[in-house]
């Protein structure tokens, strides 16, 4: 084997929950070394040393977030670990970063050791007498026939295996694209989608939340839209059609998932404001579609707000073994301590309010009117 130098213009952003693992820095260092062996540059948030002298945890969290944003700004591809994290969903911060990467037009790659459909991974799924599968909250289990949420499936090339396998897939694609560009003179990646919504004088707000999967989603969104309209906002929701995105009729779950993703990413491009429900979803992480949309919205410069039904700080909400054992949870993962209720990627980039939508909308308006 020898040192490769075929990819001098490619810089990789390595995303995943490894930063929370016991010995996680060693995992990340190994990924970096392997990537550099093949000639890639690597941009990790911890490349820039942080000043931890500040005694305010939230300021430290914002510094970490800015490090992530700076690293993303010089990257050309993201390789993300979709390992389940404190439940069925992947780490919410990782999905936020995928949203940022997609918004910037980076190549989005992800890997998983478990590519089975969600119905196999969500252990609380229940088959009822009507022949349908439900989750613990009474919803028909969303996207049960694909391995992850539509926004992940739609935005990423998902590789079954480990980091090495994902990196190999990226290298193969880069080599093939170099040939194709020479033949056809066409760009290998095109993320040039524009705003497709004709806007009036009122700000457009996108209501991002997991209620899109609820059986009464239409009624819930109608009530939320009314609250927005009363405050001078035009609201769009995941259920609404997006101008320029045709609805595709298909029985194929991947085709349907990509069509949903296309609609939702267009809503993010079309809005001025996003209000996201980051409440726990199938575990202690937010819904992955919502997490992706938050990252994409922030990267596109939208005004971002979030809320959680339970906004208790993470170390008070998630069981852990205490300071004597480095505040590790039952899986050995670090539980963040920034006096925030959710991963710092969200908390460091937007206000996170406690309560339901009808209880926090006026707080959002106060911020917008400042």
C-alpha atoms as one frame of an Amber mdcrd trajectory, in Angstrom:
protein
   0.000   0.000   0.000   1.088   3.551  -0.516   0.061   7.085   0.326  -2.696
   8.304  -1.984  -3.100  11.908  -3.107  -6.013  11.690  -5.521  -8.404  13.898
  -3.578  -6.497  17.066  -2.628  -9.581  19.255  -3.067 -11.859  17.090  -0.928
 -12.323  17.844   2.771 -14.378  15.491   4.927 -16.642  16.399   7.837 -16.919
  13.347  10.096 -20.234  13.314  11.992 -21.633  10.908  14.541 -22.234  10.202
  18.216 -18.629   9.076  18.741 -17.896  12.348  20.542 -20.110  11.045  23.367
 -18.508   7.597  23.549 -16.046   6.476  26.172 -12.773   6.748  24.245 -14.608
   8.465  21.414 -11.666  10.725  20.584  -9.694   7.610  19.634 -12.459   6.538
  17.243 -12.412   9.945  15.543  -8.621   9.979  15.366  -8.653   6.595  13.609
 -11.234   7.837  11.090  -9.119  10.912  10.432  -5.953   8.857   9.877  -7.693
   6.507   7.475  -9.122   9.431   5.497  -5.789  11.233   5.358  -4.104   8.042
   4.157  -6.200   8.260   0.989  -5.351  11.913   0.478  -8.441  13.563   1.942
  -8.364  16.605   4.143 -10.419  16.298   7.328 -12.256  19.122   9.092 -13.259
  18.175  12.620 -14.854  20.595  15.097 -12.190  19.739  17.681  -9.393  20.908
  15.356  -9.762  24.341  16.903  -8.954  24.373  20.606 -11.732  25.738  22.757
 -11.340  28.186  25.595 -13.087  26.478  28.512 -12.375  29.304  30.933 -15.939
  30.586  30.597 -18.024  29.422  33.538 -21.311  29.743  31.637 -22.035  26.315
  30.064 -24.255  27.799  27.358 -21.433  30.017  26.110 -19.233  26.937  25.837
 -21.975  25.189  23.871 -22.233  28.097  21.448 -18.460  27.984  20.955 -18.649
  24.298  20.073 -21.483  24.966  17.646 -19.483  27.713  15.943 -16.554  25.309
  15.611 -18.890  22.864  13.870 -20.190  25.566  11.538 -16.645  26.695  10.697
 -15.577  23.123   9.930 -18.658  22.583   7.778 -17.843  25.740   5.807 -14.557
  24.286   4.521 -15.844  20.747   3.883 -16.881  19.171   0.599 -18.499  15.999
   1.966 -20.026  14.686   5.166 -19.720  11.081   6.363 -22.246  10.480   9.135
 -22.724   7.581  11.543 -26.439   6.727  11.851 -26.040   4.495  14.906 -29.202
   4.470  17.042 -28.740   6.779  20.020 -30.761   6.489  23.248 -33.669   5.009
  21.299 -34.522   4.162  17.694 -33.524   7.522  16.200 -29.912   8.439  15.346
 -28.131  11.196  17.266 -30.086  14.398  16.617 -26.963  16.548  16.387 -25.623
  14.323  13.609 -28.852  14.684  11.634 -28.736  18.470  12.146 -25.241  18.403
  10.632 -26.497  16.411   7.636 -29.097  19.142   7.135 -26.371  21.795   7.215
 -24.287  19.806   4.738 -27.187  19.302   2.345 -27.992  23.018   2.432 -24.395
  23.827   1.501 -24.437  21.347  -1.379 -21.935  18.942   0.181 -21.851  15.307
  -0.801 -23.903  13.542   1.871 -22.887  10.018   2.843 -23.954   7.987   5.858
 -23.349   4.523   7.212 -25.118   2.101   9.491 -24.577  -1.362  10.851 -28.330
  -1.960  10.739 -30.029  -1.228   7.415 -33.204  -3.074   8.322 -36.527  -1.210
   8.004 -37.679   0.798  11.021 -40.342  -1.783  11.906 -37.547  -4.220  12.841
 -35.599  -1.685  14.917 -38.424  -0.048  16.848 -38.962  -2.620  19.571 -42.194
  -1.113  20.852 -44.034  -1.575  17.567 -47.378  -3.321  18.002 -49.498  -5.087
  15.391 -53.167  -4.340  16.090 -56.366  -6.103  15.037 -56.830  -3.730  12.093
 -53.675  -5.160  10.530 -51.653  -1.973  11.052 -48.459  -1.468  13.060 -48.526
   1.296  15.694 -45.882   3.032  17.783 -46.095   3.651  21.515 -47.813   7.016
  20.979 -50.649   5.531  18.931 -49.413   6.579  15.498 -49.329   4.191  12.577
 -45.571   3.559  12.641 -44.072   6.162  10.263 -41.872   5.093   7.336 -41.794
   1.552   8.689 -40.557   0.019   5.414 -37.360   2.083   5.113 -34.387   2.150
   7.518 -34.509   5.840   8.474 -36.641   8.968   8.211 -37.365  10.307   4.696
 -35.048  13.299   5.129 -32.123  10.963   5.814 -32.977   8.522   3.031 -33.566
  11.359   0.578 -30.439  13.395   1.295 -27.791  10.711   1.824 -26.196   7.767
   0.118 -26.510   5.220   2.930 -23.880   2.491   3.115 -24.315  -0.673   5.154
 -21.197  -1.205   7.222 -18.665   0.908   9.072 -16.741   4.113   8.371 -14.256
   2.285   6.150 -17.086   1.052   3.920 -18.593   4.527   3.668 -15.238   6.065
   2.787 -14.734   3.389   0.132 -18.122   4.234  -1.420 -17.202   7.926  -1.542
 -13.846   7.174  -3.165 -15.516   5.002  -5.801 -18.100   7.677  -6.594 -15.459
  10.398  -6.844 -13.444   8.312  -9.274 -16.510   7.558 -11.400 -17.597  11.204
 -11.426 -14.194  12.276 -12.652 -14.685  10.030 -15.669 -18.231  11.195 -16.270
 -17.292  14.861 -16.058 -14.665  14.323 -18.718 -17.186  12.596 -20.980 -20.215
  14.802 -20.572 -18.951  18.088 -19.149 -21.773  18.103 -16.594 -21.564  18.879
 -12.870 -21.385  15.840 -10.633 -23.568  17.383  -7.936 -26.329  19.927  -8.462
 -28.040  21.422  -5.415 -29.274  24.528  -7.211 -32.930  24.349  -6.168 -34.329
  27.845  -5.683 -37.245  29.327  -3.768 -40.418  28.297  -5.586 -43.055  30.005
  -3.436 -44.479  33.328  -4.559 -44.437  35.415  -1.393 -46.488  38.362  -0.241
 -45.801  40.921   2.478 -46.145  38.507   5.399 -43.272  36.318   6.650 -43.566
  32.620   5.803 -43.044  30.184   8.683 -42.493  26.442   8.290 -43.943  24.362
  11.114 -41.539  21.433  11.467 -42.587  18.690  13.830 -43.287  14.980  14.245
 -47.039  15.614  14.294 -46.829  15.214  10.502 -47.161  11.494  11.246 -50.104
  11.784  13.641 -53.529  10.533  12.497 -55.008  13.960  13.302 -52.104  15.917
  11.783 -54.380  17.951   9.493 -56.463  19.180  12.424 -53.382  19.995  14.509
 -51.751  21.952  11.703 -54.978  23.822  10.977 -55.046  25.058  14.584 -51.354
  26.006  14.452 -51.860  27.842  11.154 -54.699  29.832  12.681 -52.469  30.955
  15.556 -49.834  32.052  13.049 -52.347  33.866  10.856 -53.649  35.790  13.874
 -50.083  37.022  14.420 -49.393  38.093  10.856 -47.531  34.983   9.689 -48.205
  32.711   6.727 -47.666  29.111   7.856 -46.755  26.118   5.722 -46.576  22.566
   7.048 -45.136  19.199   6.012 -48.598  18.190   4.790 -48.809  21.077   2.316
 -47.794  20.743  -1.312 -44.598  22.574  -2.275 -44.648  24.568  -5.524 -42.466
  22.833  -8.081 -42.610  19.426  -6.396 -45.134  17.060  -7.960 -46.707  14.382
  -5.798 -45.542  10.957  -6.941 -47.943   8.031  -6.707 -45.949   4.900  -5.931
 -46.076   1.771  -3.816 -42.290   1.783  -3.481 -41.351   3.030   0.036 -38.057
   4.563  -1.150 -39.780   6.449  -3.966 -42.393   7.765  -1.545 -39.725   8.715
   0.993 -37.701  10.686  -1.540 -40.821  12.493  -2.743 -41.629  13.504   0.847
 -38.048  14.622   1.408 -38.146  16.709  -1.774 -41.339  18.422  -0.620 -40.006
  19.142   2.856 -36.597  20.433   1.767 -38.404  22.763  -0.640 -40.540  24.066
   2.228 -37.323  24.866   4.119 -35.990  26.779   1.114 -39.279  28.635   0.693
 -39.747  29.747   4.306 -38.354  32.753   6.169 -38.759  31.214   9.635 -38.773
  27.682  11.000 -40.449  26.690  14.263 -39.461  23.136  15.164 -40.818  20.685
  17.716 -37.748  18.908  19.153 -39.657  16.820  21.696 -38.380  13.287  22.319
 -39.339  10.862  19.560 -39.001   7.078  19.942 -36.340   7.627  22.588 -34.430
  10.664  23.868 -33.659  12.209  20.456 -35.821  14.495  18.295 -37.521  13.244
  15.151 -34.875  12.913  12.433 -36.865  14.756   9.751 -37.180  17.734  12.097
 -33.492  17.596  13.061 -32.463  17.621   9.391 -34.773  20.529   8.598 -33.329
  22.569  11.482 -29.764  22.124  10.257 -30.735  22.936   6.687 -32.708  26.016
   7.757 -29.862  27.398   9.875 -27.355  26.901   7.078 -29.651  28.719   4.634
 -29.894  31.690   6.977 -33.501  31.213   8.083 -34.692  32.464  11.464 -34.775
  29.359  13.660 -36.857  28.641  16.751 -37.597  25.398  18.583 -39.652  24.075
  21.455 -39.982  20.919  23.524 -42.902  19.735  25.602 -40.377  18.874  28.319
 -37.475  21.334  28.275 -35.790  20.038  31.427 -31.992  20.171  31.147 -30.480
  17.004  29.723 -28.596  15.934  32.835 -31.809  16.201  34.819 -33.910  14.425
  32.188 -31.665  11.562  31.050 -30.623   8.931  33.597 -26.868   8.693  34.170
 -24.409   7.334  36.724 -23.383  10.716  38.138 -20.155  12.676  38.334 -18.227
   9.766  39.862 -18.611   7.948  36.542 -18.301  10.963  34.222 -22.073  11.376
  33.896 -22.285   8.416  31.512 -25.678   6.961  30.587 -26.457   3.239  30.569
 -24.757   2.892  27.172 -21.563   4.596  28.327 -22.319   7.809  26.434 -21.679
  11.238  27.888 -24.804  13.213  28.816 -24.231  16.837  27.817 -24.011  19.447
  30.555 -24.643  22.832  28.940 -27.832  23.674  30.858 -29.815  22.877  27.717
 -32.646  20.383  27.129 -31.298  19.045  23.826 -28.100  18.526  21.815 -25.984
  21.682  21.552 -26.313  21.771  17.743 -29.885  22.905  18.306 -29.438  24.804
  21.551 -26.349  26.612  20.295 -28.064  27.870  17.156 -31.632  28.748  18.154
 -33.840  29.469  21.169 -35.451  26.323  22.598 -38.644  27.057  24.523 -40.503
  24.799  26.925 -44.166  24.073  26.245 -46.559  23.285  23.435 -46.862  25.325
  20.249 -49.769  27.420  21.490 -47.772  28.213  24.636 -44.589  29.355  22.891
 -45.781  31.141  19.740 -45.960  34.511  21.520 -42.367  34.095  22.736 -41.343
  33.537  19.123 -43.205  36.685  18.099 -41.422  38.693  20.802 -38.072  37.632
  19.332 -39.191  38.364  15.780 -40.405  41.834  16.739 -37.198  42.894  18.478
